[in-house]
Amino acid sequence: MKGKKKKRRWKKIVLAVFLPLLILAGITYICISLYFENHYYYHTIIGGEDVSYKTPMEVEELLYSRIYHYSLEIYGREEVTDSILPEEIDMRFLIDDSLVEIKHGQNPWLWILAFVREYEYAFPWEVTYDEKAFEEELESLAFFQAKNIKKPKEAYLKYSENEKEYIVIEADPGTEISQDVTETVVREALTLMAPKIDLEEKGCYKVEMTEGIDKDLVRARDEANRYVQSCITYRWNENEVVVDGDIIHEWIKIDGSEVILNEDLVKEFVADQAKKYDTYGKNRIFQTTDGREIELKSGAYGWKTDSEAEGEELVKSLKKGERVEREPVYSFTAAKAGDKDVGDTYVEIDLGKQHLYLYVNGELKLESDFVSGNASRGWSTPAGVFGLTYKTTNAVLRGENYATPVTYWMPFNGNIGMHDATWRSSFGGEIYLTNGSHGCINLPYEKAKVIYEYVYTGFPVVCYY
């Protein structure tokens, strides 16, 4: 009996507590439902705008406010921008009854479902504009103006003078834009009242942006850099000539991803240096024993670069990427480097005074009278600077109608040379004018013998009047 009473008491307590709560919850739900009779659900999006808890009238005011302040910002490559304002194209916006219809489509008694889902609706308006004004505005956009249009360029190699190496200049897609694609994109943006568009993202450019570097171009860069990393330091007849990237890159032709070393330009460079620094074939200033400073005519003497051979050597060095110091290949050398290449060891032949001097390391070792070529018969000994061709003993000098044996034979200019002349009893003076040689320098036997002991192939021989 007591248990039944206790059970009834708990039922009364539960009803007393929970019944009011249920009634309150029901009343609250009804009130909220009545609120959503005129307001949009939570999570309601119209035309991209979150209109949760707003009335159709509030949303209409919001949309008109958006229309009133609307402009389309357009972004392109290289920071070129422009915009379209509604008044420029006589743009108009017509809002129909969609806002009310959307609200009617939302059952106010099912508002609780909005907390687990979204309600999204299209733009409730129609956009119109003047077609002619639109086309004129489109054509006037900055993206279509000549000053902002660049042709696309392929990636290429460029020599950097600062870095002294080739670098890859990435491809430039340019700024050429498709008017048809751009028109479609802009019309769509205006219809949706998009605040901005990026022409790059919308694919309006004729050439797309690409990332990454062409592997063939990287290979070509590495090959070209092997050439320009070379450094050949010449001692070119006492002159320093440095062949490094600043010079070498001018000999390289880049054809797409093909690297070509122009060997003709390399050899032309060698020939230019030879022309600049060689002394062979050039006149030179000489101080005579009697104190005169004269200009000596060129003869077969001096520094002469073998341009063909040195050109080939330089090409080999460049292909290997060498960094070396060396002298060029010479076909003729002189006693001393520089413009004063005669040095201080030479035979000085004064054809005017018919007197000869032998200097060794600046010291006068011998002097002698001689007899040179017969002037009256046109056999005068030529002036100039020469290198001794060779020397030999017991030679027979042959010519038209003669064969003359000599003990010491030292040619320096073709068949002209120094030798002993035992058939002569006197030397010097004016003998050469009427009774001279065929062009050779006739010397007393003992003098010829001493000279022979000192000279060697290439020994400088200076002849002057």
C-alpha positions as CSV (number, residue, x, y, z in Angstrom):
1,M,0.0,0.0,0.0
2,K,2.8,2.4,1.0
3,G,4.6,1.5,-2.3
4,K,1.7,2.5,-4.5
5,K,1.4,5.9,-2.7
6,K,5.1,6.5,-3.2
7,K,4.8,5.8,-7.0
8,R,1.9,8.2,-7.4
9,R,3.9,10.9,-5.7
10,W,6.8,10.6,-8.2
11,K,4.4,10.7,-11.1
12,K,3.0,14.0,-9.8
13,I,6.5,15.4,-9.3
14,V,7.5,14.4,-12.9
15,L,4.3,15.9,-14.3
16,A,4.8,19.0,-12.3
17,V,8.4,19.5,-13.6
18,F,8.4,18.2,-17.2
19,L,4.9,19.2,-18.3
20,P,5.6,22.9,-18.0
21,L,8.9,22.4,-19.9
22,L,7.2,20.6,-22.7
23,I,4.6,23.2,-22.9
24,L,7.3,25.9,-22.9
25,A,9.2,24.1,-25.6
26,G,6.1,23.8,-27.7
27,I,5.3,27.4,-27.3
28,T,8.9,28.4,-28.1
29,Y,8.9,26.2,-31.3
30,I,5.6,27.8,-32.4
31,C,7.0,31.3,-31.8
32,I,10.1,30.6,-33.8
33,S,8.0,29.1,-36.5
34,L,5.9,32.2,-36.6
35,Y,9.2,34.2,-36.8
36,F,10.2,32.2,-39.9
37,E,6.8,33.0,-41.5
38,N,8.5,36.2,-42.7
39,H,12.2,35.4,-42.3
40,Y,14.6,33.2,-44.1
41,Y,16.0,30.1,-42.5
42,Y,19.4,30.0,-41.0
43,H,22.0,29.0,-43.7
44,T,20.0,30.7,-46.5
45,I,22.2,32.1,-49.3
46,I,20.8,34.1,-52.2
47,G,23.0,35.2,-55.0
48,G,26.1,34.6,-52.9
49,E,24.8,36.6,-50.0
50,D,24.2,35.1,-46.6
51,V,20.6,36.3,-45.8
52,S,20.0,34.2,-42.7
53,Y,17.2,35.6,-40.5
54,K,16.5,38.4,-43.0
55,T,13.1,39.3,-44.5
56,P,12.6,39.4,-48.2
57,M,12.3,43.2,-48.0
58,E,15.6,43.4,-46.1
59,V,17.3,41.2,-48.7
60,E,15.9,43.4,-51.5
61,E,17.3,46.5,-49.9
62,L,20.6,44.7,-49.5
63,L,20.7,43.7,-53.1
64,Y,19.8,47.1,-54.3
65,S,22.6,48.5,-52.1
66,R,25.0,46.1,-53.7
67,I,23.8,47.1,-57.2
68,Y,24.1,50.7,-56.4
69,H,27.8,50.3,-55.4
70,Y,28.7,47.7,-57.9
71,S,31.7,47.7,-60.3
72,L,33.5,44.9,-62.0
73,E,37.3,45.0,-61.3
74,I,39.3,43.1,-63.9
75,Y,42.9,41.9,-63.3
76,G,45.4,40.8,-65.9
77,R,49.1,39.9,-66.3
78,E,51.9,42.3,-65.3
79,E,49.7,44.2,-62.9
80,V,47.5,45.6,-65.7
81,T,44.0,46.3,-64.3
82,D,40.8,48.0,-65.4
83,S,37.2,48.1,-64.4
84,I,33.7,48.4,-65.8
85,L,31.1,50.6,-64.1
86,P,27.3,50.0,-64.7
87,E,26.8,53.6,-65.9
88,E,29.4,53.1,-68.7
89,I,27.3,50.4,-70.4
90,D,23.8,51.6,-69.2
91,M,23.6,48.5,-67.0
92,R,20.2,47.8,-65.3
93,F,19.0,45.3,-62.7
94,L,15.5,43.9,-62.6
95,I,14.5,42.0,-59.4
96,D,11.4,39.8,-59.8
97,D,9.2,38.1,-57.1
98,S,11.8,35.4,-56.5
99,L,12.6,36.7,-53.0
100,V,9.1,36.2,-51.9
101,E,8.7,32.9,-53.7
102,I,11.9,31.6,-52.0
103,K,10.4,32.5,-48.6
104,H,7.1,30.8,-49.4
105,G,9.1,27.8,-50.4
106,Q,10.6,27.5,-46.9
107,N,8.0,25.9,-44.5
108,P,8.3,27.9,-41.3
109,W,7.5,24.8,-39.2
110,L,10.6,23.0,-40.6
111,W,13.0,25.7,-39.7
112,I,15.0,23.4,-37.5
113,L,16.3,21.5,-40.5
114,A,18.4,24.6,-41.4
115,F,20.8,23.7,-38.7
116,V,21.9,20.6,-40.5
117,R,21.8,21.8,-44.2
118,E,22.2,24.9,-46.4
119,Y,19.6,26.5,-48.7
120,E,21.3,28.2,-51.6
121,Y,19.4,30.1,-54.4
122,A,20.4,31.7,-57.7
123,F,20.4,35.5,-58.3
124,P,16.9,36.8,-58.2
125,W,17.4,39.5,-60.7
126,E,18.0,40.0,-64.4
127,V,20.9,42.1,-65.7
128,T,20.6,44.1,-68.9
129,Y,23.0,46.6,-70.6
130,D,23.4,48.4,-73.9
131,E,25.1,46.1,-76.3
132,K,26.9,48.8,-78.3
133,A,28.1,50.5,-75.2
134,F,29.3,47.2,-73.8
135,E,31.3,46.3,-77.0
136,E,32.9,49.8,-77.0
137,E,33.8,49.5,-73.3
138,L,35.2,46.0,-73.9
139,E,37.5,47.2,-76.7
140,S,38.7,50.2,-74.7
141,L,39.9,48.0,-71.8
142,A,43.6,48.3,-71.0
143,F,44.2,44.7,-71.9
144,F,43.5,45.3,-75.6
145,Q,45.7,48.4,-76.0
146,A,48.9,48.1,-78.0
147,K,51.1,49.4,-75.3
148,N,50.1,46.6,-73.0
149,I,50.3,43.8,-75.5
150,K,53.6,41.8,-75.7
151,K,54.3,39.0,-78.1
152,P,55.2,35.7,-76.4
153,K,58.8,34.7,-76.2
154,E,60.3,31.3,-75.9
155,A,62.8,30.5,-73.1
156,Y,66.4,31.3,-74.2
157,L,70.0,31.4,-72.9
158,K,71.6,34.8,-72.0
159,Y,75.2,35.5,-71.0
160,S,75.4,37.4,-67.7
161,E,78.4,39.7,-67.6
162,N,78.1,40.0,-63.9
163,E,78.0,36.3,-63.2
164,K,80.2,35.5,-66.2
165,E,78.0,32.6,-67.1
166,Y,74.9,31.7,-69.2
167,I,71.6,31.7,-67.4
168,V,68.2,30.5,-68.6
169,I,65.7,33.3,-69.3
170,E,62.4,31.6,-68.8
171,A,59.7,31.8,-71.5
172,D,57.5,34.9,-71.5
173,P,54.0,34.0,-72.4
174,G,53.3,37.6,-73.4
175,T,50.1,39.5,-72.9
176,E,48.2,38.7,-76.1
177,I,44.6,38.2,-75.0
178,S,41.6,36.5,-76.7
179,Q,38.8,39.0,-77.2
180,D,36.2,36.3,-77.7
181,V,37.1,34.4,-74.5
182,T,37.4,37.7,-72.5
183,E,34.0,38.9,-73.8
184,T,32.4,35.7,-72.6
185,V,34.1,35.9,-69.2
186,V,33.1,39.5,-68.7
187,R,29.5,39.0,-69.7
188,E,29.3,36.1,-67.2
189,A,30.8,38.2,-64.4
190,L,28.3,41.0,-65.1
191,T,25.4,38.6,-65.1
192,L,26.5,37.2,-61.7
193,M,27.5,40.6,-60.5
194,A,30.9,39.2,-59.6
195,P,33.0,42.0,-57.9
196,K,36.2,40.9,-59.7
197,I,37.7,38.5,-62.2
198,D,41.2,37.4,-63.0
199,L,41.8,37.0,-66.7
200,E,44.7,34.6,-66.1
201,E,42.6,32.3,-64.0
202,K,39.8,32.4,-66.6
203,G,42.1,31.4,-69.4
204,C,41.7,34.6,-71.4
205,Y,45.3,34.8,-72.6
206,K,46.4,33.1,-75.9
207,V,49.5,31.6,-74.4
208,E,49.3,30.0,-70.9
209,M,51.8,30.5,-68.1
210,T,54.1,27.5,-67.7
211,E,56.3,26.5,-64.9
212,G,59.6,24.6,-65.0
213,I,62.6,24.9,-67.3
214,D,63.1,23.0,-70.5
215,K,65.6,20.2,-69.8
216,D,67.3,20.6,-73.2
217,L,67.8,24.3,-72.5
218,V,69.4,23.4,-69.1
219,R,71.7,20.9,-70.9
220,A,72.6,23.6,-73.5
221,R,73.3,26.1,-70.6
222,D,75.7,23.7,-69.0
223,E,77.5,23.1,-72.3
224,A,77.8,26.8,-73.0
225,N,79.1,27.4,-69.5
226,R,81.8,24.8,-70.0
227,Y,83.1,27.0,-72.7
228,V,82.9,30.3,-70.9
229,Q,84.4,29.0,-67.7
230,S,87.6,28.5,-69.6
231,C,90.4,31.0,-69.0
232,I,93.5,31.0,-71.2
233,T,96.0,33.6,-70.1
234,Y,98.5,34.2,-72.9
235,R,102.0,35.7,-72.7
236,W,101.8,37.0,-76.3
237,N,105.3,38.4,-77.0
238,E,105.5,39.9,-73.5
239,N,101.8,41.1,-73.6
240,E,99.2,39.5,-71.3
241,V,96.0,38.5,-73.2
242,V,93.2,37.0,-71.1
243,V,90.6,34.9,-72.9
244,D,87.7,34.4,-70.6
245,G,83.9,34.3,-70.7
246,D,83.6,38.0,-71.7
247,I,85.4,37.2,-74.9
248,I,84.4,33.5,-75.3
249,H,80.6,34.2,-75.2
250,E,80.9,36.3,-78.4
251,W,82.1,33.1,-80.2
252,I,79.2,31.1,-79.1
253,K,75.9,30.8,-81.0
254,I,72.8,29.5,-79.3
255,D,70.3,28.0,-81.7
256,G,67.4,26.9,-79.6
257,S,69.0,24.3,-77.4
258,E,72.0,23.8,-79.6
259,V,75.3,25.3,-78.6
260,I,77.8,26.1,-81.5
261,L,81.3,27.3,-81.0
262,N,82.2,29.4,-84.0
263,E,85.7,28.2,-84.7
264,D,86.2,30.8,-87.5
265,L,85.7,33.6,-84.9
266,V,88.2,32.0,-82.6
267,K,90.8,31.8,-85.3
268,E,90.0,35.4,-86.4
269,F,90.7,36.5,-82.8
270,V,94.1,34.7,-82.8
271,A,94.9,36.4,-86.1
272,D,94.0,39.8,-84.7
273,Q,96.3,39.2,-81.7
274,A,99.1,38.1,-83.9
275,K,98.7,41.2,-86.1
276,K,98.8,43.3,-82.9
277,Y,101.7,41.7,-81.1
278,D,103.8,40.0,-83.7
279,T,107.0,41.8,-84.8
280,Y,107.8,39.7,-87.8
281,G,107.3,41.8,-90.9
282,K,107.3,45.1,-89.0
283,N,109.8,48.0,-89.0
284,R,111.5,48.7,-85.7
285,I,113.7,51.3,-84.1
286,F,117.3,50.5,-83.6
287,Q,120.2,52.3,-81.8
288,T,123.4,52.0,-84.0
289,T,126.9,51.8,-82.6
290,D,127.7,55.3,-83.8
291,G,124.7,56.7,-81.8
292,R,122.1,57.0,-84.4
293,E,118.5,56.0,-83.9
294,I,117.2,54.5,-87.1
295,E,114.1,52.7,-88.4
296,L,115.1,49.3,-89.6
297,K,113.1,47.8,-92.4
298,S,111.4,44.5,-91.8
299,G,113.1,41.3,-92.8
300,A,112.8,37.6,-92.0
301,Y,113.0,38.2,-88.3
302,G,110.8,38.6,-85.3
303,W,107.9,37.0,-83.4
304,K,105.4,35.4,-85.7
305,T,102.4,33.5,-84.5
306,D,101.3,30.4,-86.3
307,S,97.7,31.6,-86.4
308,E,96.3,28.4,-87.8
309,A,98.0,26.1,-85.3
310,E,97.2,28.4,-82.3
311,G,93.6,28.7,-83.4
312,E,93.2,25.0,-83.3
313,E,94.9,24.8,-79.9
314,L,92.6,27.5,-78.5
315,V,89.5,25.6,-79.8
316,K,90.7,22.5,-78.0
317,S,91.2,24.3,-74.8
318,L,87.8,25.9,-74.9
319,K,86.1,22.5,-75.6
320,K,87.9,21.1,-72.5
321,G,87.0,24.1,-70.4
322,E,90.7,24.6,-69.5
323,R,92.1,27.3,-67.3
324,V,95.8,27.6,-68.2
325,E,98.6,30.0,-68.8
326,R,100.7,29.6,-72.0
327,E,102.4,31.2,-75.0
328,P,100.9,31.0,-78.4
329,V,102.4,28.7,-81.1
330,Y,105.1,30.6,-83.0
331,S,106.4,29.9,-86.4
332,F,109.2,32.4,-85.9
333,T,110.7,33.7,-82.7
334,A,113.1,36.5,-81.8
335,A,116.0,36.9,-79.4
336,K,114.0,38.9,-77.0
337,A,110.3,39.4,-76.2
338,G,108.7,42.8,-76.9
339,D,109.0,45.4,-79.6
340,K,112.8,45.7,-79.1
341,D,113.2,42.0,-80.0
342,V,116.8,42.2,-81.4
343,G,118.0,42.2,-77.8
344,D,121.6,42.8,-76.9
345,T,123.2,39.9,-78.7
346,Y,123.4,40.4,-82.5
347,V,125.5,41.2,-85.6
348,E,125.3,44.8,-86.6
349,I,126.2,45.4,-90.3
350,D,126.7,49.1,-91.3
351,L,126.5,48.8,-95.1
352,G,127.2,52.5,-95.5
353,K,130.5,52.4,-93.6
354,Q,131.2,48.8,-94.6
355,H,131.8,47.9,-91.0
356,L,130.5,45.1,-88.8
357,Y,130.0,44.7,-85.0
358,L,129.4,41.6,-83.0
359,Y,127.6,42.1,-79.7
360,V,127.1,39.3,-77.1
361,N,125.0,40.2,-74.0
362,G,125.6,43.9,-74.8
363,E,129.4,43.5,-74.9
364,L,131.2,44.2,-78.2
365,K,133.1,41.0,-79.0
366,L,134.4,41.9,-82.5
367,E,134.3,44.5,-85.2
368,S,135.5,44.2,-88.7
369,D,135.5,45.8,-92.1
370,F,133.8,43.8,-94.9
371,V,132.8,44.0,-98.5
372,S,129.1,43.8,-99.4
373,G,127.1,43.5,-102.6
374,N,128.4,45.2,-105.8
375,A,126.3,48.4,-106.1
376,S,127.4,49.1,-109.7
377,R,125.9,45.9,-110.9
378,G,122.7,46.1,-108.8
379,W,123.7,43.5,-106.3
380,S,123.6,45.7,-103.2
381,T,123.0,43.8,-100.0
382,P,119.4,44.5,-98.7
383,A,118.9,46.3,-95.5
384,G,116.7,44.8,-92.8
385,V,116.6,42.6,-89.7
386,F,117.1,38.9,-90.2
387,G,117.6,35.7,-88.2
388,L,120.5,33.5,-89.1
389,T,119.1,30.6,-91.2
390,Y,121.8,28.1,-90.2
391,K,125.6,27.9,-90.2
392,T,128.0,25.3,-91.8
393,T,131.6,24.9,-92.6
394,N,133.3,24.0,-95.9
395,A,130.5,25.1,-98.1
396,V,130.6,25.8,-101.9
397,L,128.7,29.0,-102.9
398,R,127.2,28.6,-106.3
399,G,125.7,31.0,-108.7
400,E,125.6,31.9,-112.4
401,N,129.1,31.3,-113.8
402,Y,130.7,30.7,-110.4
403,A,131.3,28.2,-107.6
404,T,133.2,29.5,-104.6
405,P,134.4,27.4,-101.7
406,V,134.3,29.0,-98.2
407,T,135.2,27.7,-94.8
408,Y,132.6,29.5,-92.8
409,W,129.1,29.9,-94.3
410,M,126.4,31.8,-92.3
411,P,123.3,32.7,-94.5
412,F,120.7,35.0,-93.1
413,N,118.6,36.3,-96.1
414,G,118.0,33.6,-98.6
415,N,121.3,33.0,-100.4
416,I,122.8,36.1,-98.8
417,G,125.0,35.5,-95.8
418,M,128.4,36.1,-94.1
419,H,131.4,34.1,-95.0
420,D,135.2,34.3,-95.2
421,A,136.7,35.7,-98.4
422,T,140.3,34.6,-98.6
423,W,140.7,35.8,-102.1
424,R,140.4,39.4,-101.0
425,S,143.4,41.3,-99.7
426,S,141.5,44.3,-98.4
427,F,138.1,45.1,-96.9
428,G,135.9,48.2,-96.1
429,G,136.0,51.6,-97.8
430,E,134.3,51.9,-101.2
431,I,135.3,48.5,-102.6
432,Y,131.7,47.4,-102.7
433,L,130.7,50.2,-105.1
434,T,132.5,48.6,-108.1
435,N,134.1,45.4,-106.9
436,G,131.6,44.1,-104.4
437,S,130.1,40.6,-103.9
438,H,127.0,39.1,-105.3
439,G,125.2,40.3,-102.1
440,C,127.0,38.4,-99.4
441,I,129.1,39.9,-96.6
442,N,132.7,39.1,-97.4
443,L,134.9,38.9,-94.2
444,P,138.5,38.4,-93.3
445,Y,139.1,34.7,-92.5
446,E,139.9,35.2,-88.8
447,K,136.9,37.5,-88.3
448,A,134.5,35.0,-90.0
449,K,135.9,32.3,-87.7
450,V,135.2,34.2,-84.5
451,I,131.7,35.2,-85.7
452,Y,131.0,31.6,-86.6
453,E,131.8,30.5,-83.1
454,Y,129.2,32.9,-81.5
455,V,126.3,32.7,-83.9
456,Y,123.5,30.1,-84.1
457,T,120.3,29.6,-85.9
458,G,118.0,32.6,-85.4
459,F,120.8,34.8,-84.3
460,P,119.8,38.5,-85.1
461,V,121.6,40.1,-88.0
462,V,120.9,43.8,-88.5
463,C,121.7,45.4,-91.9
464,Y,121.4,49.1,-92.6
465,Y,122.8,52.0,-94.7
